[in-house]
Amino acid sequence: MKLVDGYIELTRELLALVEGEEATITWVNPAWQGALGLDPDALIGRSFLDLIAPHLAATAREALSRARAAPAPLRDVRMAVRLPGGALRWVSWSMAPESDPGGGPGAARLVVVGHDIDAEVQLAAQRDALERERRLFIGGPVVVFRWVAAEGWPVEYVSPNVAQQFGVTDEDLLSGRVPYASLVHPEDLARVGAEVAQYSAAGVKTFEQDYRLVRPGGEVRWIYDFTVVNRDGAGAVTHYEGYIVDITERKRAEEELRRQVELVEQQRAAIRSLSTPVIHVWDGVIALPVVGYVDTRRAADMMGALLDGIVELRARCAILDLTGVEVIDTETTGHLMRMVSAAGLLGAECIVCGISPAIAQTMIAMDAERFTVKALPRLRDALAYAIRAAQR
C-alpha cells in the first residue's frame, strides 16, 4: 500500500473517482494542482462535466455513459479542461467502471485517469497548419525558394510546383544543373544582382523585385519576388528565402493601359492641333481660323499655336478669323486680346476678322478698346490687307 500511496502522490497523471449520472467527483490526487492549477479539495463534490470545455460537454457525457457500460476501460478520449483563467488544456482521458455495491442502474463508480497532451495537440495543430500551407503552395501559383547567398544564387529549397509554373523541375534547381541565375532574363540579370547586393548591404530584412524569367522553351514570364534576408550572428547574409509569383498578365495589362493612355494623349494632341490650325497663306502671312466654341483652355492652345507659327514661319502678319465663332465669354475675350498683344511683341501685326455683334459687345464690355486691334469685317478683306502689308 505504501508503494501505491507513493505512486498516487508522485505521479503526474490526473487520477479521480466519479460517481452517479452527473459524475460527481469524490476523490482526486495532488497532480490536479500541479498540472492544471486546480485545488484538489475544491474539486470534491463538483461534477466532472463542469471541468470540460463547454463545446465538448456532449462528448464528455457520452464518454462517461459508454465507460459505465463497457466491459473494458475506455481509453484515449481527448477532451480539453477549462482552466481557472479561461484557457483550455488538452487531456487524454481513460475511464474504467467500478460497480457500486448497490448494483443500481447508472450507479457505477468510474475511475478516471487523465494524461496531459496539450503540447502534443498544439504541435499537431502547427503541423496541420504547415501542411495546409504546403498544399496551398504546391498546388497554387506561389513558388517558394530558399537561395544560398553565393554567386548564381544556388537553390537550397524550392517547392515542387516550380515545374508547373516555370517549366524547370525542382531536382534540376536543387542539383545545380539549372542555376537560378540562368533563368533570369539576360537584360534583367545585372539589375537584379545589383538590387540584391544593395538591399543586403543596406541591412534590410525584406525586399521586393519585379523581373523576367525565361522558361526552357524560350517563353518570357514576368515575376514578383518577395525575399527575406537571413543573416548569421555576425550579421553576414547567409541565405535568401521568399516566394515568386507569375505577374505576366498584370504586366501585359499595365502595358496595354500605357499604350491606351499614349493613344489618348496623341488623339488629344491631334484634336488640339485640328482645333487650332495655323495656315501659311502667303509669304509672311499666316491665318488661324477659329470655328465653334472657344473656352479658356482652347484660347490658351490658340495663343501657343499662333505664336509658334509666327516664329517658325517668320510671319509679319497673323490673321485671327472669328467668323465661325458666335459668342465667347469675357475671360476668353481677354485671352484673345492678349494674343494680339503677344503677336505684336514678336514683330507681327495681328488682324482680327469676322467679329460677330455678340463678340463685339463682349469686347466693349470688358474695355477691349484699350488694346490696339486691327479689325476687318471679312476674311477676304483681312487677306488682302495682310498680303499688301507683307509686301511692303
Backbone torsions as a table, in degrees:
resi	resn	phi	psi	omega
1	MET	NA	-35.7	178.5
2	LYS	-61.3	-37.9	179.5
3	LEU	-64.5	-42.0	178.7
4	VAL	-65.5	-43.6	179.3
5	ASP	-61.6	-39.5	179.2
6	GLY	-65.0	-40.0	178.3
7	TYR	-63.1	-44.0	-178.9
8	ILE	-61.8	-36.8	-178.8
9	GLU	-73.7	-35.1	-170.9
10	LEU	-98.2	-22.5	-174.9
11	THR	-65.3	150.4	175.3
12	ARG	-91.2	-5.9	176.5
13	GLU	-70.0	145.2	178.2
14	LEU	-87.5	117.6	-178.8
15	LEU	-113.8	140.5	179.2
16	ALA	-157.1	154.1	169.2
17	LEU	-114.5	130.5	178.6
18	VAL	-126.6	150.1	-176.4
19	GLU	-133.5	150.4	170.3
20	GLY	78.6	176.0	-178.1
21	GLU	-62.5	-33.7	-178.7
22	GLU	-88.6	4.0	177.6
23	ALA	53.6	53.4	-179.9
24	THR	-70.3	131.5	-178.1
25	ILE	-77.9	126.6	179.0
26	THR	-111.2	-17.9	179.8
27	TRP	-161.2	142.1	172.6
28	VAL	-140.0	158.0	176.3
29	ASN	-92.9	170.1	-175.8
30	PRO	-66.0	-17.6	-175.7
31	ALA	-59.9	-22.2	-180.0
32	TRP	-61.8	-33.3	179.4
33	GLN	-69.5	-48.1	-175.8
34	GLY	-71.5	-40.5	-174.6
35	ALA	-81.1	-39.8	-172.6
36	LEU	-118.6	-6.7	-178.4
37	GLY	73.0	23.9	-179.3
38	LEU	-104.6	129.6	-179.5
39	ASP	-69.8	118.5	-178.8
40	PRO	-55.5	-41.8	-178.5
41	ASP	-64.2	-35.4	-178.6
42	ALA	-73.1	-15.8	-179.0
43	LEU	-82.3	-24.0	-177.6
44	ILE	-62.6	129.3	179.2
45	GLY	92.3	-12.5	176.8
46	ARG	-84.9	159.7	176.1
47	SER	-82.9	135.3	175.8
48	PHE	-57.4	-32.1	180.0
49	LEU	-63.1	-29.6	-179.1
50	ASP	-68.5	-20.8	-177.8
51	LEU	-82.6	-19.9	-175.2
52	ILE	-83.4	146.5	177.9
53	ALA	-53.7	136.8	-174.6
54	PRO	-53.0	-38.5	-176.6
55	HIS	-71.7	-9.1	178.7
56	LEU	-110.8	11.1	-176.4
57	ALA	-60.3	-42.9	179.7
58	ALA	-64.3	-38.9	177.3
59	THR	-62.6	-41.5	-179.9
60	ALA	-65.8	-43.4	-179.1
61	ARG	-64.5	-40.8	178.8
62	GLU	-64.9	-40.6	179.7
63	ALA	-63.5	-42.5	178.5
64	LEU	-62.4	-41.6	179.4
65	SER	-64.6	-42.6	178.5
66	ARG	-65.7	-38.5	-178.5
67	ALA	-65.0	-36.9	179.9
68	ARG	-64.8	-34.1	-175.2
69	ALA	-93.9	-12.0	-174.0
70	ALA	-78.0	141.3	178.0
71	PRO	-76.9	-16.2	-179.4
72	ALA	-130.8	162.5	-179.4
73	PRO	-56.3	142.2	173.7
74	LEU	-91.5	121.8	-170.6
75	ARG	-115.4	154.5	171.6
76	ASP	51.8	56.0	171.3
77	VAL	-94.0	110.5	-171.3
78	ARG	-91.1	114.0	-179.8
79	MET	-141.9	142.9	-179.1
80	ALA	-88.2	140.8	175.9
81	VAL	-97.1	137.6	177.3
82	ARG	-86.1	118.2	-178.4
83	LEU	-82.4	166.1	-177.4
84	PRO	-55.7	-35.4	-179.0
85	GLY	-81.4	-1.3	179.6
86	GLY	101.0	-13.7	179.3
87	ALA	-71.7	162.0	178.8
88	LEU	-110.7	143.7	175.8
89	ARG	-132.7	127.3	-174.3
90	TRP	-82.7	136.2	-178.1
91	VAL	-134.9	140.0	172.4
92	SER	-94.4	118.9	-174.0
93	TRP	-104.6	140.0	169.4
94	SER	-122.3	142.3	-175.1
95	MET	-135.5	134.5	178.7
96	ALA	-130.7	134.9	-178.3
97	PRO	-78.2	148.1	172.1
98	GLU	-134.7	111.0	-171.8
99	SER	-61.5	137.8	175.1
100	ASP	-73.4	136.5	179.4
101	PRO	-53.1	-30.0	-179.7
102	GLY	-71.2	-26.2	176.3
103	GLY	70.6	15.7	179.6
104	GLY	-72.7	155.1	179.9
105	PRO	-63.9	131.7	178.2
106	GLY	75.9	6.3	-177.1
107	ALA	-96.5	8.3	-176.7
108	ALA	-65.6	143.5	174.4
109	ARG	-93.7	138.7	-177.8
110	LEU	-112.0	138.1	169.3
111	VAL	-93.6	122.3	-176.4
112	VAL	-114.2	128.9	179.0
113	VAL	-124.4	128.6	-179.0
114	GLY	-118.8	139.7	178.5
115	HIS	-122.2	123.5	-177.4
116	ASP	-66.5	117.8	179.2
117	ILE	-123.3	21.1	-174.3
118	ASP	-60.7	-43.4	-180.0
119	ALA	-63.1	-39.2	179.2
120	GLU	-64.2	-43.0	-179.7
121	VAL	-65.4	-43.6	179.4
122	GLN	-62.8	-40.7	179.2
123	LEU	-65.7	-40.5	177.8
124	ALA	-63.4	-38.5	178.8
125	ALA	-64.3	-40.5	177.9
126	GLN	-65.3	-41.2	177.8
127	ARG	-62.9	-40.5	178.8
128	ASP	-63.1	-41.6	179.8
129	ALA	-64.0	-42.3	178.5
130	LEU	-64.9	-38.1	179.1
131	GLU	-66.4	-39.0	176.5
132	ARG	-62.3	-44.1	178.6
133	GLU	-63.4	-39.9	179.9
134	ARG	-62.5	-43.3	179.7
135	ARG	-64.0	-37.8	178.3
136	LEU	-62.2	-43.0	-179.5
137	PHE	-68.5	-43.6	-175.8
138	ILE	-63.1	-40.3	-176.6
139	GLY	-92.8	-7.3	-173.3
140	GLY	-106.6	-169.3	-176.0
141	PRO	-84.9	-7.7	-176.5
142	VAL	-89.5	124.7	179.3
143	VAL	-108.3	124.9	-176.7
144	VAL	-95.3	138.1	-179.3
145	PHE	-131.2	153.3	164.6
146	ARG	-133.7	115.4	-177.7
147	TRP	-107.3	146.0	171.0
148	VAL	-80.7	139.1	179.3
149	ALA	-78.3	76.2	180.0
150	ALA	-147.1	172.4	-178.1
151	GLU	-58.1	131.5	-179.8
152	GLY	83.9	-5.8	-179.4
153	TRP	51.9	66.9	177.2
154	PRO	-55.1	140.0	-176.4
155	VAL	-90.7	123.7	178.0
156	GLU	-98.2	-27.2	174.4
157	TYR	-152.0	143.0	172.4
158	VAL	-150.2	139.8	179.6
159	SER	-70.2	146.5	-173.5
160	PRO	-60.7	-21.7	-177.5
161	ASN	-72.0	3.5	177.1
162	VAL	-61.6	-33.2	179.8
163	ALA	-64.9	-42.0	179.8
164	GLN	-65.7	-38.4	-174.0
165	GLN	-84.3	-39.1	-170.8
166	PHE	-129.4	8.3	169.1
167	GLY	75.2	12.5	177.0
168	VAL	-127.2	138.1	-174.3
169	THR	-78.3	157.0	177.2
170	ASP	-64.7	-33.6	179.0
171	GLU	-62.9	-41.0	179.3
172	ASP	-61.9	-40.0	-179.1
173	LEU	-74.0	-43.0	-177.5
174	LEU	-67.8	-34.6	-179.6
175	SER	-78.1	-16.7	-176.8
176	GLY	88.2	-0.4	177.3
177	ARG	-60.2	-33.5	175.1
178	VAL	-120.5	98.6	177.5
179	PRO	-63.5	143.6	-179.8
180	TYR	-60.4	-39.2	-178.2
181	ALA	-60.7	-26.7	-179.5
182	SER	-71.2	-17.6	178.4
183	LEU	-83.0	-22.9	-177.4
184	VAL	-71.3	135.0	-179.1
185	HIS	-55.2	133.5	-177.5
186	PRO	-54.4	-32.9	-179.8
187	GLU	-74.5	-16.7	-178.2
188	ASP	-104.6	-16.2	-170.3
189	LEU	-58.9	-47.4	-178.6
190	ALA	-62.9	-42.6	179.6
191	ARG	-64.2	-44.4	-179.6
192	VAL	-61.8	-45.0	179.1
193	GLY	-62.4	-40.7	179.4
194	ALA	-65.7	-40.3	179.5
195	GLU	-66.2	-41.9	178.2
196	VAL	-60.5	-45.2	179.1
197	ALA	-63.3	-40.2	-179.4
198	GLN	-65.7	-47.2	179.9
199	TYR	-63.1	-40.3	-179.0
200	SER	-64.7	-43.6	-179.8
201	ALA	-67.0	-29.5	-178.6
202	ALA	-77.0	-10.5	177.4
203	GLY	80.6	17.1	-179.4
204	VAL	-70.6	156.1	178.5
205	LYS	-89.1	-33.7	179.8
206	THR	-140.2	157.4	172.5
207	PHE	-153.4	165.6	-176.8
208	GLU	-130.2	146.8	179.1
209	GLN	-144.5	150.9	167.8
210	ASP	-117.3	128.6	175.4
211	TYR	-158.0	178.0	-175.0
212	ARG	-107.0	140.3	169.6
213	LEU	-110.9	149.4	178.4
214	VAL	-112.0	117.3	177.7
215	ARG	-68.9	159.3	-178.3
216	PRO	-52.7	-32.9	179.9
217	GLY	-80.1	-1.7	179.0
218	GLY	101.0	-6.9	179.6
219	GLU	-69.0	134.7	-179.2
220	VAL	-99.0	130.6	179.1
221	ARG	-127.8	135.1	173.8
222	TRP	-82.0	140.5	177.2
223	ILE	-130.8	153.4	168.3
224	TYR	-104.1	129.2	-175.8
225	ASP	-119.4	117.4	173.5
226	PHE	-107.3	122.9	-172.1
227	THR	-125.4	138.0	173.0
228	VAL	-107.3	131.8	-177.9
229	VAL	-92.4	124.0	176.6
230	ASN	-101.4	132.1	-178.9
231	ARG	-126.2	154.8	175.7
232	ASP	-86.1	-174.4	-177.3
233	GLY	-61.5	-26.1	179.9
234	ALA	-88.2	-2.0	178.7
235	GLY	92.3	0.1	179.4
236	ALA	-77.9	140.7	179.9
237	VAL	-72.4	126.9	179.1
238	THR	-109.9	-37.8	-176.5
239	HIS	-146.4	160.9	168.9
240	TYR	-121.8	132.2	177.0
241	GLU	-123.3	145.4	178.9
242	GLY	174.3	-163.3	179.4
243	TYR	-141.9	155.1	176.3
244	ILE	-124.6	146.8	-178.9
245	VAL	-133.2	135.8	177.9
246	ASP	-71.1	119.7	-180.0
247	ILE	-120.2	26.3	-177.1
248	THR	-58.1	-45.2	-178.6
249	GLU	-63.3	-38.5	177.6
250	ARG	-63.5	-42.5	179.4
251	LYS	-63.8	-39.9	178.3
252	ARG	-64.0	-40.4	178.5
253	ALA	-64.4	-41.0	178.5
254	GLU	-63.8	-40.7	179.7
255	GLU	-66.0	-41.5	178.1
256	GLU	-63.3	-41.0	177.4
257	LEU	-62.7	-41.0	179.1
258	ARG	-62.3	-42.8	178.5
259	ARG	-63.8	-39.1	179.2
260	GLN	-65.3	-40.5	178.2
261	VAL	-63.3	-43.7	177.9
262	GLU	-61.4	-41.3	179.8
263	LEU	-63.0	-42.9	178.7
264	VAL	-61.9	-42.2	179.3
265	GLU	-64.0	-39.5	177.6
266	GLN	-64.2	-41.5	178.5
267	GLN	-64.8	-40.2	177.4
268	ARG	-62.0	-42.2	179.4
269	ALA	-63.8	-39.4	178.7
270	ALA	-64.4	-41.6	179.1
271	ILE	-63.8	-42.5	178.2
272	ARG	-62.9	-38.5	179.5
273	SER	-65.5	-41.5	179.6
274	LEU	-68.4	-31.0	-178.1
275	SER	-80.3	-13.3	179.0
276	THR	-133.3	61.5	-176.4
277	PRO	-78.6	122.1	175.8
278	VAL	-95.8	120.3	-174.8
279	ILE	-108.9	129.3	176.7
280	HIS	-86.9	97.2	-171.3
281	VAL	-91.2	-21.2	-178.4
282	TRP	-164.0	160.8	176.1
283	ASP	-56.2	119.6	179.6
284	GLY	80.9	5.0	-178.4
285	VAL	-128.0	127.3	174.1
286	ILE	-124.9	156.2	178.6
287	ALA	-133.3	144.6	176.2
288	LEU	-123.3	94.3	177.1
289	PRO	-77.7	135.6	-178.3
290	VAL	-118.1	127.1	-179.5
291	VAL	-129.4	137.5	174.8
292	GLY	91.7	-164.3	-175.3
293	TYR	-74.9	136.8	178.6
294	VAL	-119.1	116.2	175.3
295	ASP	-109.0	-175.8	-176.0
296	THR	-61.8	-41.9	-179.1
297	ARG	-62.7	-46.0	-179.0
298	ARG	-67.4	-36.8	178.5
299	ALA	-61.7	-38.6	177.8
300	ALA	-66.1	-40.9	177.0
301	ASP	-62.7	-40.1	179.5
302	MET	-62.4	-42.5	179.9
303	MET	-61.1	-45.8	180.0
304	GLY	-61.2	-43.9	-179.2
305	ALA	-64.5	-42.8	-177.5
306	LEU	-66.2	-44.9	-178.5
307	LEU	-66.7	-40.3	177.2
308	ASP	-62.4	-39.9	178.9
309	GLY	-63.7	-38.5	179.1
310	ILE	-61.6	-43.6	-177.4
311	VAL	-71.4	-48.6	-174.7
312	GLU	-66.0	-38.3	-175.4
313	LEU	-100.1	3.3	178.9
314	ARG	52.2	48.3	-176.2
315	ALA	-77.0	140.2	174.5
316	ARG	-98.6	-21.6	177.8
317	CYS	-133.6	138.7	177.4
318	ALA	-128.3	126.3	-178.9
319	ILE	-102.4	125.6	174.9
320	LEU	-106.0	104.7	-173.5
321	ASP	-96.6	111.6	-178.9
322	LEU	-102.7	20.4	-177.2
323	THR	-59.1	-36.9	-177.2
324	GLY	-86.8	11.2	-178.7
325	VAL	-114.4	123.5	-179.1
326	GLU	-85.4	-43.8	-173.6
327	VAL	-152.2	145.6	173.2
328	ILE	-138.5	156.8	-179.6
329	ASP	-84.7	173.6	-175.0
330	THR	-65.7	-37.3	-179.0
331	GLU	-64.8	-42.4	179.0
332	THR	-67.4	-38.0	176.2
333	THR	-59.1	-39.2	176.4
334	GLY	-61.1	-39.9	176.8
335	HIS	-61.1	-42.6	-178.6
336	LEU	-64.3	-39.9	179.8
337	MET	-67.7	-36.6	176.5
338	ARG	-68.8	-29.9	175.8
339	MET	-62.7	-43.4	178.9
340	VAL	-60.9	-44.4	-179.2
341	SER	-66.2	-40.5	-179.7
342	ALA	-64.4	-39.0	177.3
343	ALA	-60.2	-40.3	178.0
344	GLY	-62.5	-37.1	178.4
345	LEU	-65.4	-24.4	177.7
346	LEU	-90.2	4.3	175.7
347	GLY	89.6	14.6	179.9
348	ALA	-115.8	143.9	175.1
349	GLU	-88.1	129.2	-179.2
350	CYS	-101.7	124.5	-179.5
351	ILE	-110.9	127.7	178.8
352	VAL	-105.7	130.0	179.0
353	CYS	-132.7	163.8	176.3
354	GLY	73.2	28.5	-179.6
355	ILE	-73.6	125.6	179.0
356	SER	-80.9	162.8	177.5
357	PRO	-57.2	-38.7	-178.9
358	ALA	-65.7	-41.5	179.0
359	ILE	-66.7	-39.2	178.9
360	ALA	-60.6	-42.0	179.1
361	GLN	-64.8	-38.8	178.9
362	THR	-64.8	-40.4	-179.8
363	MET	-65.8	-39.1	179.0
364	ILE	-68.1	-40.0	-177.7
365	ALA	-62.1	-30.8	-178.5
366	MET	-100.6	17.7	175.2
367	ASP	63.6	41.5	-177.8
368	ALA	-71.6	-13.6	-178.0
369	GLU	-66.6	-14.1	177.2
370	ARG	-69.7	-17.4	173.9
371	PHE	-85.1	143.2	175.5
372	THR	-84.8	108.1	-176.0
373	VAL	-127.2	128.6	172.2
374	LYS	-89.5	109.8	-176.1
375	ALA	-114.2	133.1	177.0
376	LEU	-129.6	152.0	-171.9
377	PRO	-70.7	-38.1	-172.0
378	ARG	-128.2	158.2	178.5
379	LEU	-61.6	-38.1	179.0
380	ARG	-58.5	-41.7	178.9
381	ASP	-65.4	-41.1	-179.0
382	ALA	-65.6	-41.6	179.0
383	LEU	-62.6	-44.6	179.6
384	ALA	-61.2	-44.5	179.5
385	TYR	-63.1	-45.7	-175.8
386	ALA	-66.5	-40.1	-179.6
387	ILE	-64.5	-43.2	177.9
388	ARG	-62.2	-41.8	-178.8
389	ALA	-66.2	-36.1	-177.9
390	ALA	-72.1	-26.3	-178.0
391	GLN	-84.9	-11.8	-179.2
392	ARG	-72.3	NA	NA
